[in-house]
């Protein structure tokens, strides 16, 4: 690796991809390659192969995916399974066919079984059943992990999978129908604050525990994996610290400055009871997160306020 290495970031306009791009630029990397979904349909195998032939990347970082929360995963299972498999298969096989020796695949902590022991270790993969509300996305990501492992095992290529915990931050999705829990809460509290501090109703009991990582910390982990040859095929990336959804809501409420009532709708699903990542393997190699949750939420809210007029699908 050097600063002139051709690096293709799939999904470079998304929250994760854009954070990786910013990080690489800040470190002096010169030859970054990106293509919007209009310029390149990653679901089209031939288009991907032609793109890689033309652009000649030496490294691929796969930050592209069809993503969404519990509601979206539940309503569109086929889309989440097939589109994600098509995207990652085209990129992984395209990279392998083109002779690209370095590939970083990004997944999600939802690949682990619903009732796996806590904290979640990499070796718990495929030891039990998944959380039903997002199993379609999880199965797609598991297939990507195993495909990278297979290429690594059979051909000796440096293909590594990083499994981040729940991410949030700059360029997050704040659409209430498709967003994850933290940005959805942030938007709800913001709107309620502007509506005379009206009550905010949130799904579930507030008891499940979740871990969160600011997206810039994930970008640091990706660049760490880029600049080093990691000895194993799968690594968890997280803060190693969790809290209840209720505590998360109260933290966001405080950051936003909402002073109204908080109501929990227990008729709605909670999802997995707890998801805490064991990040000891990444820590042992030398990577550790830097941004604590409250600071990350403040950064995210400030970005939200600065970009309200241009945030996709938000009408405030």
N, C-alpha and C positions, 0 to 999 in steps of 0.2 A: 504494500500500500504506500502511495505517496500522494502529494497534494494535486497531482495531475491525473490521477486514476479516473477513468470514466465510470461514474456511478449513476445508475438508473434507479430513481425512487418511484416505484409504482404507487399511485395515490398521493402524489406530492402536494395536492391542493387541500387534502383533508387535514383534520386536526393533528394526526400522528405524522403524516408525511411532511406537512409544512414545518412541524417542529424539528424533524430530522434535517430538513433542508436548511433551516435557519442555523442549526447547530454546526452543520458542515461548512456553511459559508463563514461562520464566525471563527472556524478553525483553519480557514485558508484553502479549503478545497475549491478547485477552479472549474472542474468539468462535470457539473451536475446535469443530469438528463431527466426531463419530466415531460409528460403528455397528459392533457386533460382527457376526460371521458369522451368528449366530442372529437378529439384528435385521434384517439385510440380506444377501441372497444376491447377491453381485456377479456371479454367473453368469446371473442372471435380468435380462434387458434391461428389461422393463417395470417391475420392482421398482426398478431403478436410476433410471430416468427419473422415476418417482413420488417417489422419495426426493429427488432433486435439485430437483424442483418444490416440494416441501414445505419443504426446508431452505434453499434459495436460497443456496448457497455462491457466493462471488465468485472463489475460487481452489480448485483441486483438486490435492492431492499424492497420487500413486498409489504407495503403498508396499505394496500388496496383491499377493500372488502365491502360487502353489503352488510351494514350494521343497523342495529335498532334495539329497543328495550323489550320487555316481556310482552307487551301488547303486539308489537310488530312481529316478533318471532312467532307468537301464537296464531296470528291471523294469516301469515304468509309463509308457512313451513317449506313448501316446495321452492319458492323463490330463494329463501335463505340457504337451503341446502345446495341447490343446483348452481345458482349464480356464483356462490363462493367457491364451490369445487371447480367450476369452469375457469374462474379468474386465476386461482392458484395453480391449477394443473397446467394451464397455458404458460404461465410464467416459469414454473419450475422445470417443466419439460423443455420449454423454449430455451431456458438458460443451459440446461444440460446438453441439449442438441447443439447449441452454439459453442460449447466448450468453455462456458463460464465457470470458473472454479470456486467463486465466492458468492453465496446466496444467504440472505437473512430473511427468515420467514417469521412474520408476527402473527400471533394468535390471541388467545384469551384464557383467563383462568377458568372459564366455564367448561373447558375440556375435561376437567376433573370430576369424578363421581359426586353426586349430590351429598351423600353422607360419608364422604371420605374423612379419615381422621384429620384433625387440625393441629398445626398448620399444614397446608397442602404441599406435599413433597412431589418432585418430578416422577418418582417411581410409582405413584398412585394412579398414573394414567392407565385406563382400561381395566381397572380392578373391580368396578361395580357400575351400576346404572347411573345415567345422567339426570340432571334436573329437567323435567318434562317441558318447562316453559321456554327453554332455549336449546333443546337438544339438537335441533336441525342445524343451527349455526355451529354448535359444538362438534357435531359429527363431521361437518365440512372441515373444520380446523384440525381435528384429530387426523383426518386423512392427509392434510398438508404436512403435519408433523412427521407422520410415518413415511410419507413420500420422500421428504428431505433426509430422514434417517436411512431409508433404503439406498438412496443415491450415495450418501456418505459411506455406507457399509460396502456397497458393491463397487463403487468407482473411486472412493477415497477423496471425493470433493469436499471442500469446507462449506457445507450447507448446515446452518444452525437455526434452531427455532427458539424464539424468545416469547414467553407467555406472560404478558403484563396483567396486572390486577386491574380493577376498575379505573379507567383513565378519565381525566377531565382537564380543562384548561382553555387556552387561546384557540379560537376557531372551532369550539365545540358546537354540537348540534342542540339547539334550544327549542326545537319543534316538539310540542307536547305529545304528539302521536307517535313519534319515532325516537325520541331522545332517551338517554339513560337517566338514572335517578338523580344524580347531583345537578346537572344542568336543568332538568325539569323542575326540581325544587327551586333553584335559583330564579328561574323565570316566574314561577307561581308566586313566590314571595315578593318579587319586584312588582308584579302586576297588582297584587293585593295591597302593597304599600301605597301605590299610586291610586288605589281605589278606597281611600280613607281607611287604610289598614283593615280591610275586610278579612273575614276568617279564611284560612287556608286548609283545605281538606287533602290529606295524603293517603295513599294506598297502604293497606295492611295494618299491622299492630305497632310497628316501630321497633320491634324487638330483634329482628335479624341483625347480624353483625356483618359489616363490610369494611374492606380495605380500599384505600384510594391512593392514586399516584398522579402527581401533576405531570402533564404530558412532556414538559421539557426535561424531566428526570428520565423518562423513557427514552427520549432522544439521546441523552448521554449514554444510556445503556447500549443503544443500537450502535453508536459510534465506537463505544468500547469494544463491542463484538466485531466491528468492522476493522479496527486497528490491531486486533489480537486474534490468534487462532485458538478458539476455545476447545478444550479437550473432549467435551461431550456434545450430544446432539440437541439437548433440550435444557432450557434454563428458565426458571421463574424470575420475573422482574416485578418488584413491588416495594412497599415501604416496610413491610413486616409488622405493621401496626394496624389494628382495626378498631371500630367503634360501632355502636348501635345506630340504626337508621334514625332513631329518635334523636340521638346526640348529634348526628349529622344535620338533621333538620333544624335543630336549635342553633347550631353553629352558623348555618347559612342565614337563618332568620336574623341573627345578631349582626352578621356582616352586612346584610341588605338594609337593616334598620326597620324591619317590619315589627309592629307592636300589637298586632291583632291576635285572635284566637287560632290555635293549631288543633285541628280535628283529625283523628285517625279513623279511616273507614275499614274496619276489620272484616267486612264482607269481601274485600279484594285480596288477592293472593300476596303472600310474603315472599315467595320464591325460596331459594336455598337458605337454610337457617344461619349458616356462617360460611364465609369464604375468606380465609386468611392464608396468604402465600408464605411458604418457607423459602426465604431468599438467601439462605446460608451459602449456597453454591456460588452465586454471583458475588456475595460479600467476600468469600474466600479468594476469589480471583482479583478483587480490588475495586469493584463497583459498589456504590451505595447511594441511595437517594439523598437529596440536599434540601428540598423544599417541604416544609411541614404543611399540614392540611389547611389550617386557617390562613396562612400566608398565600397558599395556592388558590383558595377560594376568593380571597381579596383581589388577587391578580386577575382571576377569571371574571369576577364581577365588574372590575374596572374596564376590562376589554369589552364585555357585554355592553356596558353603558356607552363606551366610545364608538360602538359599531351597531347600535340598534337600528339605524336606518338602512344598513346594508346586509344585516344577517338574514340568510336565506329562510324563507317561509315564516318569518316572524312578523306579525302585524300588531304593533303596540299603539 
